[in-house]
Amino acid sequence: MDAKVDTRTPDLHIVLTHEAWVIVRSASATWRDFQETFADFTTSLGPMGLDELLETFEAEWPEVLERYAQDIRTFATTAKDGQSLMIT
């Protein structure tokens, strides 16, 4: 069984694209990396820990958090560096 990830570590990013929100776990990625990865990149927020990420969604996109809170928490506690979760 995989060990859970420390959710206090500020390595989560919210990447905004024209079509989706993407949560990325990366200890070293910058907005330029995200711009190269996502063709329709708009902006990114982070790095942040899980609590800050949830607070950001609650403040900015409460309807998204309401619908995807469990998916976000699961991703944040299990994802490895470089993995992402797309929310459309």
N, C-alpha and C positions, 0 to 999 in steps of 0.2 A: 504494500500500500504506500502511495506517495505521501510524503510529509506535507503538511499544510505550510503555506507561505506566510511569512510575517506581514500582516496587512498594514502595519505601521510604517513600513519602509516606503519612502516616497519614490516609487518607481512606476506609478500608474499615470497615464496620460489620457486626456480626452481629445481625440482628433475629430474636428468637424470637417465634413465634406459636403458637397452640394446635395448628396443623397442620403447621408447617414451620420450617426455618431459612431465612432470607433474607439473602444477602450483598448489601449496598448500597454502591456507590461514591458518596460525597458529601463534599465538602469543608466543607459548612456545615450539614448536617442535624443536628437534635437529636432526643432521644427523643420530644419532643412532635410533631415532624414525622412520625416513624414511627408514633406512636399515631394520628394523623389519617389516615395512608395505609393502615395495616393494621388492619382492623376487629377482628381477634382478636389484636392486639399483646399480648405478655406483658412483654418487656423487650428491651433492646438493649445490646450491648457495643461499645465503640469510641469514637473512631476509632483505627485501628491500621494498620500496614503489613502486607504479605503475610506476612512471617516471623512476626510476632506473631499474626496471624490463624490461621496453620497450627499454631502452638504451642498456641493456645487450643483449637482443634478436637482436637488430639492429646491434650491433658489432659482435656478435658470429654466429647468425643464421638468417640473413636478409630475406632469402627465407621463413622461418617459420613465421616470423613477417608479411611479406607481405600477406601471406595466412590467418593467424589467428588473425590479429590485433584486429578486432572487437570482436571476441570471448574472447580474453584475456582482453580487456577493460570491456566488460560486466561482466565477471567473477570477475574482480578486484573491480568493483563497487557494486556488489550484493552478493557475496559469504559470507557465515558465517564462523566463526572459525571452522577449521577441514574439510572444503570442499575442493575438488580438481577438476582440469580440466586437462584431459589427451589429449595430442596432439600427434598424430602418423604420 
